[in-house]
Amino acid sequence: MERIAVLADIHGVLPALEAVLAEPDVLSADAVVLAGDLASGPQPVETLDLLLSLGSRAVWVRGNADRELVAMAGGEQLDPPDQVSPWAAAQLRPDQVELLATLPTSVTIGDALFCHATPRDDEEMVLVDSPLTRWASVLSGVPEEVRTVVCGHTHMPFARQVDRRLVVNAGSVGMPYGAPLPSWALLTGPDVQLRRTTLDLAALADRVTAESSYPDAAAWADEYLRTNYSDTEALAAFSPRAKD
């Protein structure tokens, strides 16, 4: 595969997903890797149905939020990070729950490994400025032949070298932190591009509010779509969790 688009952390925001999928470089990609946390948000059913329409071009990876949706849909009592998650779990059809339950936690294509958080854990936190000792621990079990590791989870895109490997975070399609607009990544052979899709954020929030049946959709859209958490705010929240 010569061109791979990576979409992570869609979080059930259908209009943002539609906009990214309409990008010419996504339309022409040989594969679209879906790097986890796909449906936990205000439009879970519609988002999964659209992703399924990609057919064989889609390469699915399960994230921690997808795992939690499956658990909640099965009746497990979890402590959800927000109220939209248990609501979203209750909306999913049985076939969608089964789909999420059977997804792999990582996929390797050529010399690139795709995961949600880290190769060894779907909710482990590692940041662009994490020390090399932390990165060495996180990547300790990755086979030597893997030269690129692509992830999501923190909703903040980056690309950096780690001991002769390239580590890429594709950011977030539905809930970007640090800067507004849906973020994703394009891999073309050894070249990696971090992309953002231009759209009207107010119109995005209005559409989610109008089309979602989530009771607090308007407040959710105000918090995550009309505005977004800065990198300073996100790093302050994540840094304590990004230590060995």
N, C-alpha and C positions, 0 to 999 in steps of 0.2 A: 504494500500500500504506500503510495507516494504522498498523499495528502490526507491528513487526519484532523478533523475539527473536534475540539474537546469542550463539552458543555457540562459544567458542574453546578450544583446547588441551585437548581431551577426553583425549588420550593413552591411548586404549584402555581406559578405566576404565568398563566397562559399567554397573555399578550406579549410579554417579554420573550418567551420562547418562540412564538410565531415570528417576531421580528428578527431574532437571531437565525432561525431556520431559513428565513428569506434572504439572508446575506449570500451574495454570489459565491463566495469562497466556501460556505457551508453547503450550498446546493451542489457544488462541483466536487466536494470532498469524497474520497474513496470510502471513508468510514466516518461516522459521528460517534465518538466515545461519550457516553453519558456517565459522568464520574460521581454519581451518588447524590443523595438528598434531592430526589426528583419531585416528590409529590406532597411533601408536608407543607401545606400552604392553603390559600383560599380557593384554588381550583384543581384539586387533586385528580379527580376522575377525568376531566377534560385534558389535563396535561399528560397523563399516562396514555390516553387514547391517541393523542397527537404523536407522542413518541413511538407508539406501536406502529403508526402509519409509515414510519421510516423503513420498516421491513428489515431486510438483511444488512442494510448500511449501518444500522444502530448496533453499537457494542455496549452492553449494559454492565454497570458496576454498582453494587449496593453501597449506600452510605449509612451512617448511624441513624439518621432520621427515618430512612426507609425500613431499617431493622426495627426501630421503635414503633412505626406504624403497623407492621405485621404483628408485633407483640400486643399492641393495644387492640387491634382488630380481633385478636384471639381471646380477648378478655383479660389480659394481664393488667394489673394496676401499676402503672409507672408514675414517676414524678416528671411530667413533661416540662420541657423548657418554656413552653408557652401554651396558650389555650387553643390555638388553631390546630395543634397536632392531634389531640384526641378527637376533635371534630372531624378532621380530615380522615382519620382512621375509620371513623364510623360511616364515611361516605363511600369508601372503596367497595367495588364489587368483589365477590369471591375470586374471580379470575385475576383481578388486579392484585389482591393480597397474595395469591399463589405466585404470581409473577415476581413480586418483590421478594418473597421468601426464598426463591430459588436462584436469585442473582449471585454471581461470584463477588468476592470482596476485592479482587484484583484481576486484571487481564494483561497479558503480555503480547505485544505485536512487534515482531522484529526484535530490535534491541531496546524497545521502550516498554516500561511497565506503567500501567494506569491503575490508580487506586483512588480512594476517597480522601482519607486523612493522611495515613502513612501506609507503607506496604505491610506492616504487621498489626495495625489496629485501626478500626474505622472511626475512632474519635480522638486519637492521640493528637496533641497539639504541637506543631513545630512551625516556626516563623522564619521569615526571610533573614532576620538578624540573630537567629539562634546560633550559639557557638558551635564550632566544628565538632567538639566533643559530643554535643547533643545530636548533631547530624550523624556522626559516626555510629552512635547507638541506634538511632532510628533506622539507618540503612544497613545495619550489620548483617541482616539475613538475606539481603538482595543478591542474587547471583552475579558474579563478576561480568558476565556477558551483557547484563542490563546496563546501558550507558545513559539512559534518560528515564527519569521518574516523573510522572505527571499526576498531580493531585488537585484537591479543592479544599473544602471544609472550612477554611478561615474566611472565605468570601473576599479575599484580597489577593489580586494577581501579582506574581513575581516570577523571575527567572534568575537563577544563580548557579554557580559552579560549586560542587561539593566533592573534593578529592577526585577530580577528573570526571565526575559525573555531572550531568545537567539536571537540575531539579526545577520543575515548572509548576506553578500554581495557576490554574485557569481562572481563578476568581469565581464570581457568581453571576448567573443569568438573572435570577429573580430577586436576590437580596444583596446587591453589591455593597461592600464596606469600603471606606477610604475615598471613593469617588463615585458619583452617580453613573447611571447607564449600565446595561447588561455587559458583563465581561466574559470573554471566552478565549480560547487559544487555538492557533493553527500551526500544525507541524507539517513541514514540507521537507522530507528527508531530514538532514541535520539542522535545518533552520526552524526556529520557533518564533512566532509572532504573537504578542498579546494584543487582543483586539477589544474594542468597545463598540456596541451597536447604538447608533443615534436614534432616539425616539423622544416623543413629547412626554415628559414624566407626569405632568398633570393629566393628560389624556389617558396615560397608562393607569394611573390611580383611579380615575373616574370609571374606566371600563371595568376594572377589577371590582370596584364597589358596586357597579350596576349588575354585573353578571354572576358574581359569587353569591351563593346562598349562605355563606358563613355569617352569623348574626353580627359579628364585630368587624365585618370586612372594611368598613369605612375607616375605623380607627387603625386597623392593620395597615391599610394602604397609606394612611397619613404617616405612620411611623417608618415604614420600610420603602415606600415608593415615591411619595412626594418629597421626602428628605431621605438622608441615609446617614448612618453612623460614620464618623470620621475615622481615619486610620489611627489617630491618637486615642480615641475612645475605644476602638476595637483592640488595639494593642495593650491598652491598660487592663482590659478585661481578660485577654488571652494570655498575657505574659506569665502570670502566676501558674498557669496550667501547662506551660511549655518548658518545664524544668524536669530533669531526671528525678 
